[in-house]
């Protein structure tokens, strides 16, 4: 099997699995009452940001095991929360994040080192 065909299959599998999980995450959020009231885009994005801040706090505290899922570090658990919030928001808005991830990854392969010399 050629590398191109493997990548196409991997891409399709990723998108299918991601989209299925995304829909499940959103259905769970709805069933837990998070959509019983009006949701605002800015609020939902701020909540994604808050999860990143919690990951930073976990790092500042030595990245101990998470208190809810102790098989994972605090940073891992908070990054998972970021992705879950992104997937929930994407499903709510009808955004194709899985497809965008694939396209952005392919586009990033064409970029120069450090995207032209950016410091960070």
N, C-alpha and C positions, 0 to 999 in steps of 0.2 A: 504494500500500500504506500503510495507516495506521501511525502510530507504535506503537500497541499491538501490531499484528501483527508489525512489525519486531522489537520487543522480545521477543515470544514466540519468534520464530524464532531470534534471537540467543541467548536464554536456552537454548533446546533445543540449538542448535549447541554452545554453550559447555559445557553439561553433558555432551553426548555425547563431545566431544573430550577434555574433562578426564577423564571416567571411563575412556575408552580409554587415555589416557596413564597414568593412575593404575594401571590394571591392568598395563600394560607395565612401569612402574617397579617394581612389586612383583614381577613375574615375574623381572625382571633381578636384583633383590636376592636372591631365592630361588636363582637359578642361580649367583650369586656366593658362596653359602654363608652368607649372613646369617641364614638360618632353619634352619641345621643344628643349632642349639642353641636352648634356650628363650629367647624374647624377653620382656622385662619392660616393661610400659607406661611406668613411671617412667624407666627407662633410655632408652627411645626418645624420650620427651619431653625428657629432658636433652640428648640428642644434637641435637634440633632447636634447643634453646637454645644449644648450643655453636656451631652454624653462625651464629647471630646474633652471638655474641661474636666470631667470626672476621670477620664483616662490620664490626663496630666496630673491630677491629684494623686492617683494611684502610683504614678512614677515618682512623684515627690516623696511619697511614703514608702519607697523601696519596693513597690510592686508586689505586695503580698498576695496570697491566694484570695480570690474573691469570696465575699461572705455568703453569697447565694449559690455559687457554683465553684466550690473550692478546688476542683480539679484544674481550674484555669486561674491565671493571674488576674488581678484587678484590671490591668490594661487590656488583656484579651477580652474580658467580659464587657468592658465599656466600649471597646471597638465593635464588639458584636451588637451592642445596643445601638451604636451609630448606624450600622448597616441595617438593622431591623427597622429603625425609624425611617431611614431612606427608602427601604422597600415598601413600608406601609404608605408613606407619602406618595411614592411613585405609582403604586396601585390606585390610590385614591384619585390622583390626577390623571391617570392613564398614560403615564410616561414610560417609554421603552428604555429603562436604565440598562438592562442586559445588553441590548443592541448598541447603546451608546458606549458601554464599557469596551466592547469588542472594537468598535470603530476608533475610539480614542487610543486604545492600545496599539492598533495598527498605525494610526497617525503618529503616535509617539516614537515608533520605530524609525520614522523618517527624520526626526528632529536631530539637530546637531548636539554635540556634547554640552550638557548643562543648558540646553535650549539657547545656545548662542552666548554662553558665558555668564549666565545669571549667578549671583553669589549664593542665593538660597531660594 
